[in-house]
Amino acid sequence: MKAAAIILSGGKSSRMGTNKALLKINEKTNIERITDTLKVSFNDIILVTNHPREYQFLRQKIVSDHFPGKGPLAGVHAGLLASPFETNFVVACDMPFVSVDLAELLVKKCGEYDAVIPVINGIQHPLFAVFQKRVTESVAQRIETGQLRMKHLLDTLNVLYVTEKDLQAYSNIDVERVFFNMNYPNEYEDAKKWAGAKDL
């Protein structure tokens, strides 16, 4: 598939108390789980982090923010800027049950849209989404004008929003599990239990 996967490993993990990306589930760090899952289908994996030394063991392309301290938008910008592909799947590092099938589906749906954003239970998920490289300058403009919310960017783009019904029509993927985020220690414990019962 001619697309890149961009993994955002930023944030302070303050609610977890430790780096979420490096927490282990079934002997693999969370970032390894995500990387190994996505490299099955994606031609290029790009890790965005401002602490590159911590991730050298992955042996993947690593880039850092051009706008440090500006949140997820800065990560999206750095990843898109580094990508050799027009179509890019973007995912946060705190989602241990990433589905490559679902990622592929979002890429296929992109077409002429600037972005494809899942909406699960009424909540938008721009950090498990597809963005075209051509929006890189728009992202930079939002950051430079202090409009740092993802909504500020999406309001300026031609976006396809897809709901859980749209996604489940194509597969039997457990959408709720795929969009699970680990933010707190108890959620990490839940993830370990789920992975032990049935690793996805």
Buried (B, 14 or more C-beta within 10 A) or exposed (E): BEBBBBBBBBBEBEEBEEBBBBBEBEEBBBBBBBBBBBBEBBEBBBBBBBEEEBBEEBEBBBBBBEBEEBBBBBBBBBBBBBBEBBBBBBBBBBBBBBBBBBBBBBBBBBEEBBBBBBBBEEEBBBBBBBBBBEBBEBBBEBBEEEBBEBEBBBEBBEBBBBBBEBBEEBEEBBBEBBBBBBBEEEBBEBBBEBBEEEEB
